[in-house]
Amino acid sequence: MTSQVEPAARDSEPGHQPERDAGEPRETPGKAGKKAVRRLDRVIIRFAGDSGDGMQLTGDRFTSETASFGNDLSTLPNFPAEIRAPAGTLPGVSSFQLHFADHDILTPGDAPDVLVAMNPAALKANVPDLPRGAEIIVNTDEFTSRAMAKVGYGGSPLEDGSLDAYRVHPVPLTTLTVEALKDYGLSRKEAGRSKNMFALGLLSWMYSRPTEGTEQFLRTKFAKRPEIAEANIAAFRAGWNFGETTEDFATAYEVAPASSAFPAGTYRNISGNLALSYGLVAASQQADLPLFLGSYPITPASDILHELSKHKNFGVRTFQAEDEIAGIGAALGAAFGGSLGVTTTSGPGVALKSETIGLAVTLELPLLVVDIQRGGPSTGLPTKTEQADLLQAMYGRNGEAPVPIVAPATPADCFDMALEAARIALTYRTPVFLLSDGYLANGSEPWRIPDLEDLPDLRVRFATGPNHTLADGTEAFWPYKRDPQTLARPWAVPGTPGLEHRIGGIEKQDGTGNISYDPANHDHMVRTRQAKTDGIRVPDLTVDDPSGSARTLVLGWGSTYGPITAAVRRIRRAGGTVAQTHLRHLNPFPGNLGDVLRAYDRVIVPEMNLGQLAALLRARYLVDVRSLTQVTGLPFKAEQLETALKEASDAH
């Protein structure tokens, strides 16, 4: 889904418009005068049910229609670690949260305004997150004595008064869906599977969402089984009609498009993994190099392998290897052969790839290592988010093996940072880590499709002949003779006449590339590789400090950008002064980082780990950095960060 945004006047720069709380709804006449329509400036909806109830699909379709309508949005899919978690249990609950608004927003929201609970487990798991007055749509068909007892309900929460603080809408979703599909020749079980489409239709009516895209999606998805497509469409329409006609839903809602929040252009909804995939394809095109992905499937990185496999027309080759080691070995071999080599994984896979990453360091070949971080250690929380691989990326290899590290800040930023990672790898002939995480990978937001002429030129010059004159006057090719500006060695495609050279993991002699055990040479090569990484040109940090008088700086990296920025906006609206900056380059750090840190009395670093970046900053700059840490498998909430930041500031 794409939408066009025309130029509009803005009251503030992009990214600095306040993330407002929802204003008091304004009521206007509904269509045909049937029902009232209340205008809101933002809404947070959470769909929740068993992992087999289609909550991710439901949320994704609602998101797509919301994106096509022109709202700003942010999503948080949340699903069990098991492929098929135990039905009806709390660990088996799958949910999808969507925050959409008529203005610039940054997070999926702290607390849902609306919860769609498909069973007792979904209700019990999510009620603690709801504010008073929130709406709950409950599928009453699933509230049997057995299902309620399975999650610890002694009686029905729909009848015992425990939900009196909320506006509860009991709806027999399964029964209504089965009734709507009675003429389609489906069994009750088969028809009941479409209850998520009934719920989607109901919510689409409640929030005035477009419907054409969903119907087209269903016809495409079930093209080989048109009867299933039509049944799902019928259930979707029945949900819409139920909202329109039932007395239980007396009001519909509208959230206007957020046209003024965006620069002019063509937008589409995009997830972090999809943006990253597109960024890798764009990088290969801008470099005029074939893209080779060597990968082993692992949550939450597998989507990149799936997506890139669709783009053979762009010269992309994907190899699903037998294990992580084979995947990176093939990618490094492709880099040796003159391709843009990429390997994708998560933290456990990085551990297996570490020896080959060290080999890429000593071979000085361009290689992108994409780590979509998840909760650890070991298998940990494979479907939950964390950003605890920073020290692993920085130091997780034997010997002195420096590797540049970049990290996107938002799902859409994954596109830009894929291009940046490729720029560094190709320019400096080095492996590069790109640290995304599960929150960015699965979350989505509007993305402005860039103009091709705005993309960087990443073309490289391969070695074509001898580059060194020996003492006797003969010419030779020295594979480790370096560019004096970047310290990058020449990239010679195998099979080029006269450019034969040795590769392997044993230390190379400077210049010639011959095997060398000389102590002084090893010291020189180690320091040279470190100097090459340290000398990578990265942009200086910019600090957002509107008042110019802030004494507290909040510094983040990776996916903490949204929650931090939302919290900072809240503090400023309340009259507080706080500065903010965000790191996208973690090795090397921006050249002005030390000056920025020393310019403030207090530096606070929120991270979804136990303080890894804070430890690096303390060691490098001798600044008393204070950590705010969380390892729950979920992103920070803006309100939580706001409170913590105020407490950290007030403690001084």
Sequence and secondary structure as in RCSB ss.txt:
>XXXX:A:sequence
MTSQVEPAARDSEPGHQPERDAGEPRETPGKAGKKAVRRLDRVIIRFAGDSGDGMQLTGDRFTSETASFGNDLST
LPNFPAEIRAPAGTLPGVSSFQLHFADHDILTPGDAPDVLVAMNPAALKANVPDLPRGAEIIVNTDEFTSRAMAK
VGYGGSPLEDGSLDAYRVHPVPLTTLTVEALKDYGLSRKEAGRSKNMFALGLLSWMYSRPTEGTEQFLRTKFAKR
PEIAEANIAAFRAGWNFGETTEDFATAYEVAPASSAFPAGTYRNISGNLALSYGLVAASQQADLPLFLGSYPITP
ASDILHELSKHKNFGVRTFQAEDEIAGIGAALGAAFGGSLGVTTTSGPGVALKSETIGLAVTLELPLLVVDIQRG
GPSTGLPTKTEQADLLQAMYGRNGEAPVPIVAPATPADCFDMALEAARIALTYRTPVFLLSDGYLANGSEPWRIP
DLEDLPDLRVRFATGPNHTLADGTEAFWPYKRDPQTLARPWAVPGTPGLEHRIGGIEKQDGTGNISYDPANHDHM
VRTRQAKTDGIRVPDLTVDDPSGSARTLVLGWGSTYGPITAAVRRIRRAGGTVAQTHLRHLNPFPGNLGDVLRAY
DRVIVPEMNLGQLAALLRARYLVDVRSLTQVTGLPFKAEQLETALKEASDAH
>XXXX:A:secstr
 EEEE     SS TT S        EEEE GGGSSEEEEESEEEEEEEEETTS HHHHHHHHHHHHHHHT EEEE
EEE  SSTT  TTSGGGEEEEEEEEESS   SS SS SEEEESSHHHHHHHGGG  TT EEEEEGGG  HHHHHH
TT SS TTTSSTTTTSEEEEE HHHHHHHHTGGGT  HHHHHTTHHHHHHHHHHHHTT   HHHHHHHHHHTTT 
HHHHHHHHHHHHHHHHHHHH SS  EEEEE   GGGS SEEEEEEEHHHHHHHHHHHHHHHHT  EEEEE   TT
THHHHHHHTT GGGTEEEEE SSHHHHHHHHHHHHHTTSEEEEEE HHHHHHHHHHHHHHHHHT  EEEEEEE B
 STT BTTS     HHHHHH SSSS    EE  SSTTHHHHHHHHHHHHHHHHT EEEEEEEHHHHH EEEEE  
 GGGS         S  EE TTS EE  TB   TTT       TT TT     SSS B TBT  B   HHHHHHH
HHHHHHHHHT        B TTS   EEEEEEGGGHHHHHHHHHHHHHTT   EEEEESEEES  TTHHHHHHTS
SEEEEEESSSSHHHHHHHHHH   EEEEE  SSS   HHHHHHHHHHHHHT 
